[in-house]
Amino acid sequence: MAAETAAELLAQAKKDYGTPAERAERAVEARVQSGLARAHGNAAAGTPRGRRA
């Protein structure tokens, strides 16, 4: 019974979180997106706003 429960838990975890390779790929994509957001935020912060006379 315990082996079945462990197998069920592992199957559910795989379904919920994906394989280690899939998790690593999502982590890389998240780091890329975070870096892009930071760069765009920094660029926007340095852009003058409002009308210039």
C-alpha positions, 0 to 999 in steps of 0.5 A: 500500500505504501509503495502505491501511495508513493507512486501516486504522489510521484505521478501527481508531482510530475503532473503538477511540476513537470520533469526536472528538465521542464522546470529548469527550462521554465527557470531560465525563461523566468530569469530572462523575463526578469532581466528584460523587465529590469532593463525596460524599467531602468530605461523608462526611469531614465526617459524624460516625461512631460512636455518640453518647451 
